[in-house]
Amino acid sequence: MLTILFVALLLVMLGVRIWLSNRQIRHVLANRDAVPKEFASKIGLASHQRAADYTVAKARLKMLEMLFDAAVLIGLTLLGGLQYIDSQISDLTSHTLLRQVLLVMSVFALFSLLGMPFALYRQFKLEDHFGFNRMTLKMFISDTIKETFLGALLGVPLIAAVLWLMAEAGSLWWLWAWALWTSFSLLVAFIYPTWIAPIFNKFTPLEDVALAERIQELAGRCGFTLNGLFVMDGSKRSAHGNAYFTGFGRARRIVFFDTLLARLTPNEIIAVLAHELGHFKHRHILKRMITMFIGSLIFFALLGWLATQSWFYTDLGVIPQMGARNDAMALLLFFLVMPVFTFGLTPVKSWLSRRDEFEADRFARDQSSADELVNALVKLMDDNASTLTPDPVHSAFYDSHPPAAIRIRQLTAA
């Protein structure tokens, strides 16, 4: 029964995603030759067409990637891929915990290797063609090595601890595993700004004293304590611009991409930051974290039950090993197939995110200037080659941010 349900939902998911991608491509191309009137005085036709072509290229690559991923998923589950990998590792070692850790890490490594051609094409063909790539092959390899080492350093102990809990903590192991995962997630978020991010990028204090004072004044007015204002050398990898908040409590900091500072005026930067502070003021980040932790608790509880059901393994192409632990296989099967069963929640998550963005926009309008935020949004859309004419259905299903035209219409109307 699970096999039929899994295949049916996978086909539905693929069908919906391909249909949405085709809608997006057709809609963007149909509007390629005319700049929307809201942007006609600010964005040229050449830039609009470049954004349309970039959006279509990404959508076509994504369709190819999703079909490939679906084939890999079927190969690992129903066609016996996981079973084969597990049997090969069992021939190498009889140590239960080591065998299971190796199984999980082998599957992760396999996904990384299979995804490498897409990553290379995206970075050095697609992004390069549209003028965004500034990364060298040497830097790409260096980043990959660092990510692999960091993933092993953090991930292997976590996986080993979860597997140990599954074997030794009794029927409520899932509750202890959830507590461990939650603690681990908070720890990584805490150490990321000072220990992890500098491995990949250089961070320097913001040198513009006048801008720094205005940012501190805005943050203080919003009740936001800052531990620093930093500029990140994002331009060495990409021409895309961004800014973000990171850290907890008194360790919170604001990070600007150098590409963003080079493009926006001080007033526009203040407006963008006011929007981000709106997320803080309305506790959007805290609410999302709480929702994530509650959702993960439900998933761990569900995994705790499924791991004891033989049909969960056999219906997904795995024969459990008799007289041996199958905890790693349960983890892998669960996290491989769960996206198929939760795909229907995507538009709900997107709607909730867009609702928060509108609320942050209203906060930014009150704390800074609607006109400056509009100017910043237009520049960022233009610089990042974001389409001005997304398909409404595709946008409603996927987009975490409202379309620029709708955001600007609400800001200017207010």
Summary of the structure (lengths in Angstrom):
residues: 414
radius of gyration: 23.6
end to end distance: 53.5
largest distance: 71.5
contacts: 1262
relative contact order: 0.13
helix: 75%
strand: 4%
